[in-house]
Amino acid sequence: MNNARIGVDIGGTFTDLVLFGDGGETFFTKVPSTPAKPEEAVLTGIRQIAASAGLNVDRVVEVVHGTTVGSNTLLQKVGAKTGLITTKGFRDVLEIGRVRTPTMFDLSWEKAVPLIARRYRMEVDERSTADGRILKPLNESEIIEIGRFFESEGVESVAICFINSYRNPENETRALEIMRANFPDMWVTASVSVLPEIREYERTSTTAVNAYVLPSLRAYFERLENGLREIGVSAPLLISNSNGGLSSAKMAQEKPVFFISSGRSAGVVGAGRLGEVMAEKDLVVFDMGGTTASASLIHKGELSRANEYEFRAGISTPSRFIKAGGYLMRVPTVDVAEVGSGAGSIARIDEGGLLHVGPISAGADPGPVCYGIGGNAATVTDANVVLGFLPPALAGGTMKLNVDGARAAIKRDLADPLKLSVEDAAFGIREVVNINMARTIKAVTVERGVDPRDFAILAFGGSGPVHACDLARTLGISRVIFPKSPGVFTATGMLAAKVERYFLRSLNGMLDQLPVARVNELLRDMRAEAITSLREEGYSEAQVECGFEADLRFKGQDFELPIALPETVTDAHRDSLRAAFRDAYRAIYGYASDDGVEIVNIRLNASGNTGNRLTFKPHAPDDAVAEVATRRIYFSRADGWIDTPIYQRSTFKGGVSGPLIIQSPDTTIVIPPRAKADLDAFGNVVATLS
């Protein structure tokens, strides 16, 4: 091995690392996350994995990273003290939102508190018209006066968003220049640099989120880059974005709103690459970690993507049908449904005597009770330990588990108050968390008009393989696929991703009157901009791949669907675009109107392809004789305790009927009774459920 690339995924409990050598060698490791200083776990893990591979850290040529710092900043409300400068009359756009609730009859719903307090939302008397004319020029003294007020109040970051600036950014750009020149210690974000697109609320919300998380994410990436240099890694740092692509650390520091869901989308991209080589075109991608569980859909070989999503507690989805639940970000993203149910989720009994699991998590610190590092609340991991699903030690035997402590916590907090046995209480925890996680799969299948029974589940994450077969049975799914090293698969997916850039141009008008010459001019300009941008990352023009889309909608509607657009448009494409839009609309909503079709935006997703991304290859089974141990496991109330064979993943040959457990240093695969486990040509364990 002459050099290697490293993928790093920070989770709520563990930080996962995968090292991929230039000769195809693969190594992985898991280290406990360090929530207070996330970069410490990354640096520790890089040193450990390089040592285990026998590689000097100066031979690392690329570090690819997914982080939860942005999402945690929003979740914990610990972002910068932020101000907003907007056009007179638009101060309360963040408060008004979309004038709707996520569910019509939920009387207990509470609206998310804006990230920017009203006191710090300031207006200026400027105005641009919808066609881009400057109706009122900017009063520069107003901007300076607002800046002084922000300075006196300790505001750290400022968002600027003027009405119609996507048409003519002159006033907004000048306000940005004034703020940066006069108040250099403040971070300033202009909406035209983040989202030059129609819709004031969406643009203002996206810009506000960017400003809110910018200081914390920027500081984190700076600490991480400095730490990498200190340990001898001079390789470039690439960050996984919400769309599953990669961007430079510099881009992540300037536009962090594109990286709020950094990491979770990378696993879906990896699943897409694996499904492609396996010829599996219909997959439910299920990822369960220590804090959350998520699901996404690969249908007919295509990843499900969206151009916006909302960050909120409980279940978070970019669904076209559920809106107004949290902080909206109109950025490209893999369509992932996420719920606060993970291995570290805490089980509790409410005032009415009902059992709840999550969304509060014990995380890495203090962790589940069985970790023995200070946690005292029963979690999903504690339940799985008590029921025998997990071995007495995790992470390749380096973390011994306190089974007696887990039993005592479940007995004290749940079993005794509910007058149940410890086993029944632990099994109840498992049942509740499984139902919670089944919601994520329904959110990306049933709510999209798709029957989950037509799909296979691809399960990964540290805890996904422990629960996946139970979820499959609940949903009527007959096949579950467990990839190699599922516990670190998200980090693996990052190594399969490409460097991407996103570009957008507004173009409002009827599709029947599409100005073909103007569209082709925009397409050429966007492609040239993409080539220039990716050239800075070291990609030649021949290595740049461009994918254009047009945002289309029926006349009078509010929201669009993205439809693939060729690199050169002709008059004949009006009919083909209309037909493709109507087909896509009918597939989602069940019908299609006869109304005219409008075009709103043109988008470009440009990627750099050098051909050195990780690929999945056929697997040659190990010739070693399979070692089989036995452990008593409580699979269900009907089956009770069963003496269950325990196989090691490295020597498992397949063809074994359940119940059985397949263990590896990164995770545990649970195959229940009335199921069979086989090994396919790529080394994936495939469970078939009767």
C-alpha positions in Angstrom: 0.0 0.0 0.0 1.6 3.3 -1.2 -1.2 5.6 -0.1 -4.7 5.6 1.1 -8.0 7.5 1.5 -9.8 7.7 4.9 -13.6 8.2 5.4 -14.7 9.5 8.8 -18.3 9.5 10.1 -19.1 11.1 13.4 -22.1 9.6 15.2 -23.7 10.4 18.5 -22.0 7.5 20.2 -19.1 6.3 18.0 -16.9 7.8 15.3 -16.4 5.4 12.4 -13.3 5.3 10.2 -12.6 3.4 7.0 -9.2 3.3 5.3 -9.1 2.4 1.6 -5.7 1.6 0.1 -4.6 2.1 -3.5 -4.4 -1.6 -3.9 -7.9 -2.2 -2.7 -7.0 -2.9 1.0 -9.7 -1.9 3.5 -9.4 -1.3 7.2 -11.9 0.0 9.7 -12.1 1.1 13.3 -14.6 2.6 15.7 -13.7 5.0 18.5 -16.0 6.7 21.1 -17.2 10.1 20.0 -16.1 13.2 21.9 -19.2 15.5 21.7 -17.5 18.4 23.4 -14.6 18.4 20.9 -15.6 16.2 18.0 -12.3 16.6 16.2 -10.5 14.7 19.0 -12.2 11.4 18.1 -11.4 12.0 14.4 -7.7 12.5 15.1 -7.5 9.6 17.5 -9.2 7.4 15.0 -7.0 8.4 12.1 -3.9 7.6 14.1 -5.3 4.2 15.2 -6.5 3.1 11.7 -3.2 4.2 10.1 -1.3 2.2 12.7 -3.4 -0.9 12.2 -2.8 -0.6 8.4 0.9 -0.2 8.9 0.8 3.2 7.0 2.4 6.4 7.9 -0.1 9.2 8.2 1.8 11.3 5.6 0.8 8.7 3.0 -2.9 9.6 3.5 -3.9 11.4 0.2 -7.5 12.4 1.1 -9.7 12.6 4.3 -13.4 12.5 3.6 -15.6 13.5 6.5 -19.2 13.6 7.6 -20.1 15.5 10.7 -23.1 16.1 13.0 -21.8 19.5 14.3 -24.3 21.4 12.1 -27.3 19.4 13.0 -26.4 19.3 16.7 -26.0 23.1 16.7 -29.6 23.4 15.5 -30.9 20.7 17.8 -29.3 22.1 20.9 -29.9 25.7 19.9 -26.2 26.7 20.5 -25.6 28.6 17.3 -24.3 32.2 17.0 -26.3 35.2 18.2 -27.7 36.1 14.8 -29.2 39.2 13.2 -31.2 39.7 10.0 -31.2 42.7 7.7 -34.2 42.7 5.3 -36.4 44.9 3.2 -38.9 47.1 5.0 -42.1 45.2 5.6 -40.5 41.7 5.7 -39.2 41.6 9.3 -41.6 38.8 10.3 -41.2 36.5 7.3 -39.5 33.9 9.6 -42.4 34.1 12.0 -45.1 33.8 9.4 -43.4 31.0 7.5 -45.8 29.1 5.2 -48.9 29.7 7.3 -49.5 26.1 7.9 -48.9 23.3 10.4 -47.4 19.8 9.8 -50.6 18.1 10.8 -54.0 19.8 10.7 -55.6 18.6 14.0 -52.6 18.3 16.3 -53.5 20.7 19.1 -50.3 20.0 21.0 -48.0 21.1 18.2 -45.7 24.0 19.1 -44.2 26.2 16.4 -40.5 26.3 16.2 -39.0 29.5 17.7 -37.2 31.5 15.0 -33.4 31.2 15.2 -33.2 35.0 15.0 -35.1 37.0 17.8 -37.4 39.7 16.6 -35.3 42.3 18.3 -32.4 41.5 15.9 -34.5 41.4 12.7 -34.0 44.8 11.2 -35.5 46.5 8.2 -34.0 48.9 5.6 -36.0 51.1 3.2 -34.9 49.6 -0.1 -36.9 47.9 -2.9 -36.4 46.0 -6.1 -39.3 45.0 -8.3 -40.2 41.5 -9.4 -38.6 42.1 -12.8 -35.3 43.3 -11.3 -35.6 47.1 -11.5 -34.3 49.1 -8.5 -37.3 51.0 -7.2 -35.5 52.4 -4.1 -31.7 52.4 -3.9 -30.0 51.3 -0.7 -29.5 53.9 2.0 -26.0 53.0 3.1 -26.2 54.9 6.4 -29.0 52.7 7.5 -26.8 49.6 7.1 -24.0 51.2 9.2 -26.5 52.2 11.9 -27.9 48.6 12.0 -24.3 47.2 12.1 -23.5 49.4 15.1 -26.6 48.3 16.9 -25.7 44.6 16.3 -22.1 45.3 17.5 -23.4 46.9 20.7 -25.7 43.9 21.3 -23.0 41.3 20.8 -24.4 39.9 17.5 -21.9 37.5 16.0 -23.4 36.6 12.6 -25.7 38.5 10.2 -28.0 37.3 7.4 -29.0 39.7 4.6 -32.1 38.9 2.5 -33.8 41.6 0.4 -37.1 41.1 -1.5 -36.5 40.1 -5.2 -32.7 40.2 -4.8 -32.6 36.9 -6.8 -33.6 39.1 -9.8 -31.2 41.9 -9.1 -28.7 41.5 -6.3 -27.3 45.1 -6.5 -28.7 46.4 -3.2 -28.1 43.2 -1.3 -24.5 42.8 -2.5 -23.8 46.4 -1.6 -25.2 45.8 1.9 -22.9 42.8 2.2 -19.9 44.9 1.2 -20.7 47.7 3.7 -21.1 45.2 6.6 -17.9 43.4 5.8 -15.9 46.7 5.4 -17.2 48.3 8.6 -17.7 45.3 10.9 -15.0 42.8 10.0 -15.5 40.8 13.2 -19.0 39.8 12.2 -19.8 36.9 10.0 -22.1 38.0 7.2 -24.2 35.9 4.8 -26.1 37.3 1.8 -29.0 35.3 0.4 -27.9 35.6 -3.2 -24.7 33.7 -2.4 -26.7 30.9 -0.8 -30.0 30.7 -2.6 -30.6 33.1 -5.5 -34.2 31.8 -6.0 -37.8 33.1 -5.8 -39.7 32.7 -2.5 -38.9 35.1 0.4 -39.6 32.7 3.3 -37.6 29.8 1.9 -34.7 32.1 1.0 -34.7 34.0 4.3 -34.9 30.7 6.3 -32.1 29.1 4.4 -29.9 32.2 4.8 -30.8 32.5 8.5 -29.7 28.8 9.1 -26.5 29.4 7.3 -25.7 32.5 9.4 -26.7 30.7 12.6 -24.4 27.7 12.3 -21.6 29.3 10.3 -19.3 30.3 13.3 -19.5 26.9 15.0 -19.0 24.9 11.9 -16.2 27.2 10.6 -14.4 26.9 14.0 -14.8 23.1 14.0 -13.4 22.7 10.5 -10.5 25.0 11.3 -9.7 23.0 14.4 -9.9 19.8 12.5 -7.6 21.0 9.7 -5.1 22.3 12.2 -5.2 19.0 14.1 -4.7 17.0 10.9 -1.6 19.1 10.1 -0.3 18.6 13.7 -0.4 14.8 13.4 1.2 14.8 10.0 -1.7 14.6 7.6 -1.3 17.1 4.7 -4.0 15.6 2.6 -7.0 17.7 1.5 -10.1 17.6 3.8 -13.4 16.9 1.9 -16.8 17.2 3.6 -19.8 15.2 2.8 -22.8 17.4 2.0 -26.6 16.8 2.5 -26.9 15.6 -1.1 -24.4 12.8 -0.6 -21.6 14.5 -2.6 -18.3 16.0 -1.4 -17.1 19.6 -1.2 -13.9 21.2 0.0 -13.6 22.3 3.6 -13.5 25.9 2.4 -16.9 25.5 0.8 -18.3 24.0 4.0 -17.0 26.9 6.0 -18.7 29.5 3.7 -22.0 27.7 3.1 -22.6 25.3 6.0 -26.3 25.1 5.4 -25.5 22.7 2.6 -23.9 20.4 5.2 -26.4 20.2 8.0 -27.2 16.6 7.2 -23.6 15.8 6.4 -22.9 12.1 6.8 -26.3 10.5 6.8 -26.7 11.0 3.0 -23.3 9.3 2.3 -24.6 6.0 3.4 -27.4 6.2 0.9 -24.9 7.0 -1.9 -22.9 4.0 -0.9 -26.0 1.9 -0.9 -26.8 3.1 -4.4 -23.3 2.1 -5.6 -23.6 -1.3 -4.0 -27.1 -1.9 -5.4 -25.8 -1.0 -8.8 -23.1 -3.7 -8.8 -25.6 -6.2 -7.2 -28.3 -5.4 -9.8 -30.6 -4.6 -6.9 -32.7 -1.6 -8.2 -35.3 -1.4 -5.4 -33.9 -0.9 -1.9 -35.1 0.6 1.4 -31.9 2.0 2.8 -32.0 1.7 6.6 -29.4 3.2 8.9 -29.5 3.0 12.7 -26.8 4.5 14.9 -26.6 5.4 18.5 -28.8 8.5 18.4 -31.1 8.3 15.4 -32.4 6.0 12.7 -33.0 7.0 9.1 -34.5 5.5 6.0 -34.3 6.4 2.3 -35.5 4.9 -1.0 -33.7 3.6 -4.1 -36.4 3.0 -6.7 -35.6 1.6 -10.1 -32.0 2.3 -9.5 -32.4 6.0 -8.7 -31.8 7.6 -5.3 -34.7 9.7 -4.0 -33.7 13.3 -3.8 -35.3 16.6 -2.8 -34.5 20.3 -3.1 -35.6 21.2 0.5 -36.1 19.7 3.9 -36.9 20.8 7.4 -34.9 20.2 10.5 -37.0 19.4 13.6 -37.3 17.2 16.6 -39.2 13.9 16.3 -39.4 12.6 12.8 -37.6 14.8 10.2 -38.5 14.3 6.5 -38.2 16.3 3.3 -41.7 15.0 2.4 -43.7 17.0 -0.1 -46.8 16.5 2.0 -45.5 17.5 5.5 -44.2 21.0 5.8 -43.8 23.8 8.4 -42.5 21.5 11.1 -39.1 23.2 11.7 -36.3 25.2 10.2 -36.6 25.0 6.5 -33.5 24.7 4.3 -33.9 24.8 0.5 -30.8 23.0 -0.5 -30.2 19.8 -2.5 -30.5 16.7 -0.3 -31.0 13.0 -0.4 -34.6 12.3 0.6 -34.0 10.8 4.1 -36.6 10.3 6.8 -35.1 10.4 10.3 -36.4 9.7 13.8 -34.8 10.1 17.2 -34.6 6.4 17.9 -31.2 4.9 18.2 -29.3 2.4 20.3 -28.7 5.1 22.9 -32.3 6.2 23.1 -33.6 6.4 26.7 -36.7 4.4 27.7 -39.0 6.0 30.2 -42.6 5.8 31.5 -44.8 8.8 31.2 -47.4 10.1 33.7 -50.0 7.9 32.2 -47.9 4.7 32.6 -47.0 4.3 28.9 -43.6 3.3 27.7 -41.7 5.7 25.5 -38.3 5.3 23.8 -36.4 8.4 22.6 -35.9 11.0 21.2 -33.6 11.8 24.2 -30.4 9.8 23.9 -27.6 8.9 26.3 -25.2 9.4 23.4 -21.5 8.7 24.0 -21.4 10.5 27.3 -22.7 9.3 29.7 -23.8 6.5 27.3 -26.0 3.4 28.1 -25.8 1.9 31.6 -24.0 -1.2 30.2 -21.0 0.9 29.0 -20.2 1.5 32.7 -19.0 5.1 32.1 -21.7 7.0 34.1 -25.0 6.4 32.3 -27.9 5.4 34.7 -31.0 5.5 32.4 -32.1 2.3 30.6 -31.5 2.5 26.8 -32.2 0.3 23.7 -28.6 -1.0 24.0 -29.2 -2.0 27.6 -32.4 -3.9 26.5 -30.5 -5.7 23.7 -27.7 -6.7 26.1 -30.2 -8.1 28.6 -32.0 -10.0 25.9 -28.7 -11.5 24.7 -28.7 -9.9 21.3 -25.4 -8.2 21.9 -22.2 -9.9 23.0 -20.5 -9.3 26.4 -18.1 -6.9 24.7 -18.3 -4.4 21.7 -15.9 -2.8 19.3 -13.9 -5.9 18.7 -13.8 -6.8 22.4 -12.3 -3.5 23.5 -15.5 -2.4 25.3 -16.7 -4.7 28.1 -20.4 -4.5 28.9 -21.9 -4.4 32.3 -24.9 -6.8 31.8 -25.9 -6.8 35.5 -26.0 -3.0 35.5 -28.3 -2.9 32.5 -30.6 -5.5 34.1 -30.7 -3.4 37.3 -31.6 -0.2 35.5 -34.4 -1.8 33.5 -35.8 -3.5 36.6 -35.7 -0.2 38.6 -37.0 2.2 35.9 -39.4 -0.1 33.9 -40.0 -3.6 35.1 -40.9 -2.9 38.7 -43.2 0.1 37.9 -45.0 -1.8 35.2 -45.0 -5.1 37.2 -43.2 -7.0 34.5 -40.3 -9.3 34.3 -37.0 -7.8 33.3 -37.1 -9.7 30.1 -40.6 -8.5 29.2 -39.7 -4.9 30.0 -36.5 -5.2 27.8 -38.5 -6.7 25.0 -41.1 -3.9 25.3 -38.3 -1.4 24.8 -37.3 -3.3 21.6 -40.8 -3.4 20.4 -41.4 0.3 20.9 -38.2 1.4 19.2 -39.0 -0.9 16.3 -42.4 0.7 15.8 -40.8 4.2 15.9 -38.2 3.2 13.3 -40.9 1.5 11.1 -42.4 5.1 10.7 -39.2 6.2 8.9 -39.6 3.4 6.3 -43.3 4.1 5.9 -42.4 7.8 5.4 -40.3 7.0 2.3 -42.5 4.2 0.9 -46.2 4.2 1.9 -46.3 8.1 2.0 -44.8 8.2 -1.5 -47.4 5.7 -2.9 -44.8 2.8 -2.9 -45.4 -0.7 -1.5 -42.5 -1.6 0.8 -43.2 -5.3 0.2 -41.7 -4.9 -3.3 -38.3 -3.8 -1.9 -35.4 -5.4 0.0 -34.0 -3.6 3.1 -30.3 -2.8 3.0 -29.4 -2.4 6.7 -26.3 -0.8 8.2 -25.1 1.4 11.0 -23.9 0.1 14.4 -27.3 -1.1 15.4 -29.2 -1.4 12.1 -28.4 -5.1 11.7 -29.7 -5.8 15.2 -33.2 -4.6 14.4 -33.6 -4.9 10.6 -35.2 -8.3 10.4 -37.8 -7.4 12.9 -38.6 -4.2 10.9 -38.8 -6.3 7.7 -41.4 -8.6 9.3 -43.4 -5.7 10.6 -43.6 -4.2 7.1 -44.0 -7.5 5.2 -40.6 -7.3 3.5 -39.1 -10.7 2.8 -35.4 -9.9 2.2 -32.8 -8.0 4.2 -29.2 -7.4 2.9 -26.3 -6.7 5.3 -23.3 -5.3 3.5 -19.7 -6.0 4.5 -18.7 -3.9 7.5 -22.2 -2.5 8.0 -21.3 -0.8 11.2 -19.0 1.6 9.3 -20.9 1.6 6.0 -21.7 5.4 6.1 -18.0 6.1 6.2 -17.5 3.7 3.4 -20.2 5.5 1.4 -18.3 8.7 1.6 -15.3 7.1 -0.2 -17.7 6.2 -3.0 -19.0 9.8 -3.4 -17.9 12.4 -5.9 -16.9 16.1 -5.4 -20.0 18.1 -6.4 -21.0 21.7 -7.0 -24.5 23.1 -7.3 -25.7 26.0 -9.5 -29.1 27.6 -10.0 -30.6 30.2 -12.3 -34.2 31.6 -12.0 -36.2 31.5 -15.2 -39.9 32.2 -14.7 -42.4 31.6 -17.6 -44.7 29.2 -19.3 -43.1 26.1 -20.8 -45.0 26.6 -24.1 -43.2 29.9 -24.4 -39.8 28.6 -23.4 -37.2 30.9 -24.7 -34.9 28.2 -26.2 -32.0 30.6 -27.0 -32.1 32.1 -23.5 -32.2 28.6 -21.9 -29.2 27.4 -23.9 -27.3 30.6 -23.0 -27.9 29.9 -19.3 -26.9 26.2 -19.7 -23.6 27.2 -21.3 -22.9 29.8 -18.6 -23.7 27.4 -15.8 -21.5 24.7 -17.4 -18.6 27.1 -17.8 -19.0 28.2 -14.1 -19.0 24.6 -13.0 -15.8 23.8 -15.0 -14.1 26.8 -13.5 -15.2 25.9 -10.0 -14.1 22.3 -10.2 -10.9 23.2 -11.9 -10.0 24.8 -8.6 -10.4 21.3 -7.0 -8.0 19.8 -9.5 -10.5 18.4 -12.1 -10.0 18.9 -15.9 -12.9 19.8 -18.2 -13.0 16.2 -19.4 -13.5 15.0 -15.8 -16.5 17.3 -15.2 -20.0 15.6 -15.4 -23.0 17.9 -15.6 -26.6 17.0 -14.8 -29.2 19.7 -15.6 -32.8 19.9 -14.2 -35.7 22.2 -14.7 -38.1 23.0 -11.8 -41.6 22.7 -13.3 -45.1 23.1 -11.9 -48.7 23.5 -13.0 -49.7 27.1 -13.5 -50.9 28.6 -10.3 -49.3 26.0 -8.1 -46.7 26.8 -5.4 -44.2 23.9 -5.5 -42.2 22.4 -8.3 -40.9 19.0 -9.4 -37.4 18.7 -10.8 -37.3 17.2 -14.4 -34.1 16.2 -16.2 -33.0 18.7 -18.8 -30.6 18.0 -21.7 -27.4 20.1 -22.1 -28.8 21.6 -25.3 -32.5 22.4 -25.6 -34.6 22.5 -28.8 -38.2 23.5 -29.5 -39.1 19.8 -29.5 -38.1 19.5 -25.8 -41.1 21.5 -24.7 -43.4 18.5 -25.4 -41.0 15.9 -23.9 -40.5 18.0 -20.7 -44.2 18.5 -20.3 -44.8 14.7 -20.7 -42.1 13.9 -18.2 -43.4 16.4 -15.7 -47.0 15.0 -16.0 -45.7 11.5 -15.5 -43.7 12.5 -12.4 -46.6 14.4 -11.0 -49.0 11.6 -11.5 -46.6 9.1 -9.9 -46.6 11.2 -6.7 -50.1 12.6 -6.5 -52.1 10.0 -8.4 -53.4 12.4 -11.1 -52.2 15.1 -13.4 -54.0 18.4 -14.4 -54.6 19.7 -17.9 -53.4 23.1 -16.9 -50.4 24.8 -18.5 -46.9 24.1 -17.1 -44.5 26.7 -15.8 -40.7 26.7 -15.6 -39.3 28.3 -12.4 -35.6 27.4 -12.2 -32.8 25.6 -13.9 -30.4 23.6 -11.7 -27.0 22.1 -12.4 -25.4 19.4 -10.3 -21.8 19.2 -11.6 -19.4 16.5 -10.3 -15.7 15.7 -10.7 -14.9 12.1 -11.6 -11.3 10.9 -11.5 -12.3 7.2 -11.4 -10.6 6.6 -8.0 -13.8 6.4 -5.9 -14.3 3.3 -3.9 -16.1 0.4 -5.8 -17.6 -2.8 -4.5 -16.1 -6.0 -5.9 -17.0 -9.7 -5.7 -15.9 -11.3 -2.5 -13.8 -14.5 -2.2 -14.9 -16.4 1.0 -12.4 -17.1 3.7 -11.3 -20.8 3.7 -11.1 -20.9 7.5 -13.4 -23.3 9.3 -16.4 -21.5 10.7 -16.2 -21.1 14.5 -19.6 -21.5 16.2 -20.3 -20.6 19.8 -23.7 -20.5 21.6 -25.5 -17.8 23.6 -29.0 -17.8 25.1 -31.2 -15.1 23.4 -34.8 -14.0 24.1 -36.3 -13.6 20.7 -39.9 -13.2 21.6 -42.4 -13.8 24.4 -43.7 -16.8 22.5 -40.2 -18.4 21.9 -38.7 -17.3 25.2 -34.9 -18.0 25.7 -33.3 -20.0 22.8 -29.8 -21.4 22.7 -28.6 -19.7 19.6 -25.5 -20.4 17.5 -23.0 -17.5 17.2 -21.0 -17.2 14.0 -18.1 -14.9 13.2 -18.7 -12.7 10.1 -15.2 -13.4 8.8 -15.7 -17.2 8.5 -19.5 -17.3 7.8 -20.3 -19.3 4.7 -24.1 -18.9 4.5 -26.8 -21.5 4.1 -27.8 -21.4 7.8 -31.4 -21.3 9.1 -32.3 -19.1 12.0 -32.1 -18.3 14.8 -28.5 -17.3 14.6 -26.2 -14.3 15.4 -23.4 -13.2 13.1 -20.8 -11.1 14.9 -18.1 -8.8 13.7 -16.0 -6.0 15.4 -18.3 -3.3 14.0 -21.8 -4.7 14.5 -24.0 -7.7 15.3 -26.4 -9.2 12.7 -29.5 -10.8 14.2 -31.3 -13.5 12.2 -34.5 -14.5 14.0 -36.3 -17.9 13.9 -38.0 -18.8 10.7 -35.4 -17.0 8.5 -32.4 -18.1 6.6 -29.0 -16.4 6.1 -26.9 -16.8 3.0 -23.8 -15.2 1.6 -23.8 -13.6 -1.9 -21.0 -13.1 -4.4 -20.1 -9.7 -2.9 -19.8 -10.9 0.7 -23.2 -9.5 1.8 -25.2 -11.5 4.2 -28.8 -11.9 2.8 -31.6 -12.9 5.1 -34.7 -14.4 3.7 -37.8 -14.3 6.0 -40.6 -16.7 5.8 
